[in-house]
Amino acid sequence: MDELEAIEQLVVRARRERAPAGDVAAAVLVGIRAGRPAPVLPLSLVAAGAALAAGVVLTLAVHAWSSGTDPQAALFPVVEVMQP
């Protein structure tokens, strides 16, 4: 089924439905409040993993930055000057 056809069918079904006569805001809020809160543990594990990965990358970057080698040094030959 094409996505556009599915959307068109949803539009047709929505037009056939009758809108509620009364105020439904209170019922929706009661339904939201009655729901169970989502568990936070999976998100905290992802955050801990991301923090660990960022720490490893930061450590490697600081080590590479402070190593002091010039990447262009290999392009130039070493010239020794002999004094007479």
FENWOTA-V757625 format. One record per residue. N is the residue number from 1. RES is the residue in three letters. PSI is psi in radians with two decimals (none if undefined). Layout:
# FENWOTA-V757625
n = [N;N]
res = [RES;RES]
psi = [PSI;PSI]
This chain:
# FENWOTA-V757625
n = [1;2;3;4;5;6;7;8;9;10;11;12;13;14;15;16;17;18;19;20;21;22;23;24;25;26;27;28;29;30;31;32;33;34;35;36;37;38;39;40;41;42;43;44;45;46;47;48;49;50;51;52;53;54;55;56;57;58;59;60;61;62;63;64;65;66;67;68;69;70;71;72;73;74;75;76;77;78;79;80;81;82;83;84]
res = [MET;ASP;GLU;LEU;GLU;ALA;ILE;GLU;GLN;LEU;VAL;VAL;ARG;ALA;ARG;ARG;GLU;ARG;ALA;PRO;ALA;GLY;ASP;VAL;ALA;ALA;ALA;VAL;LEU;VAL;GLY;ILE;ARG;ALA;GLY;ARG;PRO;ALA;PRO;VAL;LEU;PRO;LEU;SER;LEU;VAL;ALA;ALA;GLY;ALA;ALA;LEU;ALA;ALA;GLY;VAL;VAL;LEU;THR;LEU;ALA;VAL;HIS;ALA;TRP;SER;SER;GLY;THR;ASP;PRO;GLN;ALA;ALA;LEU;PHE;PRO;VAL;VAL;GLU;VAL;MET;GLN;PRO]
psi = [2.34;2.57;-0.69;-0.65;-0.69;-0.71;-0.71;-0.67;-0.69;-0.69;-0.75;-0.78;-0.66;-0.62;-0.48;-0.45;2.57;2.40;2.53;2.50;-0.58;-3.02;2.16;0.02;-0.73;-0.71;-0.66;-0.76;-0.67;-0.71;-0.65;-0.76;-0.50;-0.32;2.72;2.43;2.59;2.52;2.47;-0.25;-0.82;-0.69;-0.66;-0.58;-0.70;-0.73;-0.70;-0.72;-0.70;-0.68;-0.69;-0.77;-0.70;-0.65;-0.71;-0.78;-0.72;-0.73;-0.78;-0.65;-0.72;-0.69;-0.75;-0.61;-0.68;0.00;-0.44;0.10;2.45;2.15;-0.34;-0.07;-0.55;-0.28;-0.36;2.32;2.66;2.21;2.12;2.28;2.12;2.29;2.40;none]
